[in-house]
Amino acid sequence: MTDLMPTIVAGRRAFTDVLAALSEQDWNAPSLCAGWRAREVVAHMIMPLRFSAPRFAGEMIRSRGSFARMADRVARRDALAPTGALLDAWRTHESTRWKPPGGGLEGALTHDTVHGLDITIPLGIEHPVSEPALRIVLHHATGPLSLKHFGVDLTDVRLEADDLDWSFGHGQPLRGPARHLLMVLMDRRLPAAALQGPAAARFTVY
């Protein structure tokens, strides 16, 4: 496969511009990650880019081996930093190469894209993810490991993007922008207007 780092770096740089334009109120706004504001999400996005393997292991030990506990604790702790420091840390690591265990660079691109959408969708602003990058992420998100990990019940549901030629599954159509359907696959609940179709209520919160 072609090295995805240029795609990842371009996406991170574009997202830097998004973060730089946010107000302090935006940084403190709720995200699609339950219990996290935008600033906790950014802190989480930065975490794997700046942690060495020994530091990661140490944080896991402190959290008694639970990645979920560790990720939440570290995000809440690191989000206490000033907004400018979080933005500078993200900018510093725009070119940092990182692969999640078992996920490769597709997983890294997915991590950046999904968490960027966690921030931008509730704020009603555009996430500057390119169509090629989005297609790579959709392919990764519909792989067996991702589907098993997130465990979203898509029985009798067919995801149909209304902004590009992409669909997944079988059953009644659930329509919306491809990036919103991606977040369905990631077990996020979206604003009601983001999706259309008989099953839309199952995947929305308001």
C-alpha positions in Angstrom: 0.0 0.0 0.0 1.1 3.5 -0.7 2.6 5.3 2.4 -0.3 7.2 4.0 1.9 9.6 5.9 1.5 12.4 3.3 -2.3 12.0 3.6 -2.1 12.0 7.4 0.1 15.0 7.6 -2.0 17.0 5.2 -5.1 16.2 7.2 -3.4 17.2 10.5 -2.3 20.5 9.0 -5.8 21.3 7.8 -7.2 20.4 11.2 -4.6 22.7 12.8 -6.3 25.6 10.9 -9.7 24.4 12.3 -8.4 24.4 15.9 -6.7 27.7 15.5 -10.0 29.3 14.5 -12.0 28.0 17.5 -13.0 30.3 20.3 -12.4 29.5 23.9 -16.1 28.7 24.1 -15.7 26.2 21.3 -12.8 24.5 23.0 -15.0 24.0 26.0 -18.1 22.8 24.0 -19.3 19.2 24.3 -18.0 16.7 21.7 -19.6 13.5 20.4 -17.3 11.6 22.8 -19.5 11.2 25.9 -18.3 13.3 28.8 -15.5 15.0 26.8 -15.3 18.6 25.6 -13.4 19.5 22.5 -10.3 20.1 24.6 -10.3 16.6 26.1 -10.7 15.2 22.5 -7.7 17.2 21.3 -5.7 16.1 24.4 -6.6 12.5 23.5 -5.6 13.0 19.9 -2.2 14.2 20.9 -1.5 11.5 23.5 -0.3 8.7 21.3 1.8 11.1 19.2 3.9 12.2 22.2 4.0 9.2 24.5 6.9 6.9 24.3 6.3 3.2 24.8 7.6 3.2 28.4 5.4 6.2 29.3 2.4 4.6 27.7 3.1 1.4 29.7 3.5 3.4 32.9 0.1 5.1 32.3 -1.5 1.8 31.7 -0.1 0.4 34.9 -1.5 3.4 36.8 -4.9 2.6 35.3 -4.7 -1.1 36.3 -4.3 -2.3 32.7 -7.5 -0.6 31.3 -7.0 1.4 28.2 -10.4 3.0 28.5 -9.6 4.2 32.1 -6.1 5.4 31.0 -7.4 7.3 28.0 -10.1 9.1 30.0 -7.8 9.9 32.9 -5.0 11.2 30.7 -7.4 13.2 28.5 -9.0 14.9 31.4 -5.6 15.7 33.0 -4.0 17.0 29.9 -7.0 19.0 28.9 -6.3 21.3 31.9 -3.4 22.8 29.9 -4.1 26.2 28.4 -5.7 26.2 25.0 -2.6 27.6 23.3 -0.5 24.8 24.7 -2.8 22.2 23.4 -2.8 23.8 20.0 1.0 24.1 20.0 1.3 20.4 21.0 -1.0 19.4 18.1 1.0 21.5 15.6 4.3 20.1 16.9 3.2 16.6 16.1 1.6 17.2 12.6 4.3 15.0 11.1 4.7 12.4 13.8 4.4 8.8 12.6 2.3 6.6 14.8 0.5 3.3 14.3 -2.2 2.1 16.7 -1.7 -1.6 17.6 -3.0 -3.7 14.8 -4.3 -0.7 12.9 -1.4 0.5 10.9 -1.4 3.9 9.3 -5.1 3.4 8.2 -5.8 3.2 11.9 -3.9 6.4 12.6 -5.8 8.2 9.8 -9.1 6.9 11.2 -8.1 8.1 14.7 -7.4 11.6 13.5 -10.5 11.8 11.3 -13.0 10.4 13.7 -11.9 12.5 16.6 -11.8 15.6 14.4 -15.4 14.9 13.5 -16.2 14.4 17.2 -15.3 18.1 17.6 -16.6 19.7 14.4 -20.0 18.0 14.0 -21.4 19.4 17.3 -20.0 22.8 16.5 -21.6 22.8 13.1 -18.3 23.5 11.3 -16.7 21.7 8.4 -14.0 19.1 8.9 -11.5 19.4 6.1 -11.0 15.7 5.4 -10.4 14.9 1.7 -12.5 12.4 -0.2 -9.6 10.0 -0.7 -8.8 10.1 3.0 -12.5 9.6 3.9 -12.7 6.6 1.6 -9.7 5.0 3.3 -11.2 5.6 6.7 -14.6 4.2 5.6 -12.8 1.1 4.3 -11.0 0.7 7.7 -14.2 1.3 9.7 -16.1 -1.4 7.8 -13.3 -4.0 8.3 -14.1 -7.0 10.6 -11.9 -5.8 13.5 -13.4 -2.4 13.6 -17.0 -3.7 13.3 -16.3 -6.1 16.1 -14.7 -3.5 18.3 -17.5 -0.9 18.1 -20.3 -3.5 17.9 -22.8 -1.2 16.3 -26.1 -3.1 15.5 -26.6 -2.5 11.8 -29.1 -5.4 11.4 -31.4 -4.6 8.4 -29.7 -1.2 7.9 -28.0 -0.1 4.7 -25.7 3.0 5.0 -26.0 5.2 1.9 -23.9 8.3 1.5 -25.6 11.2 -0.2 -22.5 13.1 -1.0 -20.3 10.4 -2.6 -20.8 6.9 -4.2 -20.5 4.7 -1.1 -22.8 2.3 0.8 -22.5 -0.5 3.3 -24.9 -3.2 4.6 -28.3 -4.5 3.6 -31.8 -3.4 4.6 -33.6 -0.1 5.0 -31.5 2.9 3.9 -29.9 5.2 6.4 -28.8 8.2 4.4 -26.5 11.1 5.2 -23.1 12.6 4.4 -20.4 9.9 4.4 -18.7 11.5 7.4 -21.9 11.2 9.4 -22.3 7.5 8.4 -18.7 7.0 9.5 -19.6 8.2 12.9 -22.5 5.8 13.0 -20.0 3.0 12.5 -18.0 4.5 15.3 -21.0 4.2 17.7 -21.5 7.9 18.0 -25.0 9.5 18.4 -25.6 12.4 16.0 -27.9 15.4 15.8 -31.2 14.3 14.3 -30.9 16.3 11.1 -27.6 14.6 10.3 -29.4 11.4 9.1 -32.5 10.4 7.1 -34.3 7.1 6.9 -36.6 4.8 9.0 -33.7 3.9 11.3 -32.4 7.4 11.9 -33.8 7.7 15.4 -31.6 4.7 16.5 -28.5 6.7 15.8 -29.4 10.2 16.9 -29.7 11.9 20.2 -31.8 15.1 19.4 
